[in-house]
Amino acid sequence: MTNNKSSKTSWLFICIVTMMGILTLLPSDIYIPALPMMKEDFATSIENIQLTLSFFFLGAGISQLLAGPIIDCFNNKTTVLIALFTFLFASSIEALIACRFVQAFSAAFVVVASRAA
């Protein structure tokens, strides 16, 4: 007979790792339908809004190359917590582009850590 507490811990671990694994997919899937509204809110061109998505994927790609060695050098839990807290909000299109890069860079650290777990 299995230990009930161990079973609950295993399911919790699986749920957390799964949520961490989809962290780079979720922001882009939710983000795409809002692009036309963001164009109006930021009073800018659709090209600038699409640039935020490009920088998101650029940040995610670069981060995945760097995340593994950094996570190996430092505490895995600390690295993930720092990455989760870097999600930012912006009030101008330039700040939004920079924040999307930082957001993706951080999210990719979490994804790499979840795959390592």
N, C-alpha and C positions, 0 to 999 in steps of 0.2 A: 504494500500500500504506500502511495506517495504522500509526502508531507504536504499538507494544504498550503502552508505558508510559503514553502519553496515553489509550489505551482503558481501561486499568485505573483510571486516575485519574478518568475520566469515570464509570465504573460506581460507584466508591467515592463520588464526589460525589452521584450520584443516590440511592444507598442511604442516605447520611447525611441528605440533604434529605427523603427519604421518611419516615425514622424521626422526624425533627424535626416533620414535618407531622402525624403521628398522635399526637403527645405529649398532646394534650388529650383525645383519644378513648380511648386505652388505659387511663388510670387509672379512668375511669368504667365502662368495660365490665368490667374485672376486679373492680372495687369492688362492684358491685351484688349479685352472688351472695353476698358475704360479709356483707351487712347484718344478717341474723338472728344470725350468730355474734358480730358486733361488739356487738350489743345485750347479749348475755350477758357478753362480756369487759369491757365498760365499765360494766355494771350500771346501765343507763339505759333510757329508753323508746325505742321505735322511731322516734318523732317526732324525738328529738334526733339519732339516727343519720342519719335522712333529711335533717336540717338540714345535715349535713356535705356531702351531695351538692348541696343547694341553694347553699351557699356556694361550692362548687367551680365551679358553672356561673356564678354571679355574678362570681366572680373572673376567670374566663375571658372573660366578656363585657366587663367593664370594661377589662381589660388589652388586649384587642384594639383598643379605641378609642385607648388611650394608647401602645401599643407602637410603632406606625409612626413618629410624630414623634420619640420617644425614640431609636429605633434610627437614625434619620436624623441625629440630633444627635451621637451617640456612635459609637464603633467597633462595627460589627456583631458581630464576633467576641467582643469583650469583653462586650457586652450578653448574647449567647447563653450564654457561659460563666457569668456571674453568675446568670442565670436558671436554668441547669441545676443549680447548686449550692444553690439555695434549697429543694429538696425536703426536707421535715422529717418527723420521727416524733414522736408525742405519747403521753402516758401518761394524760391525762384527756380527757373528752368536750369540755370547753371548749377545751382546747389543740388537740384534733383538729379542731374546727370552724375555728379560726383558721389552723391549718396547711394545711388543705385549701384555704382561700381563697388563701393565699400560694402554695401549690403550683400552683393553676390560674392565678393571676396570672403566675407565672413561666413556666409551660408555654405560655401564649398568646404570650409574647414570642418564644419559640423557634419557634412555628408561624408567626407573622408574618414572622420573619427567614427562615424556609425558603421562604416564598412569595415574598419579595423576592429571594431568591437565584435 
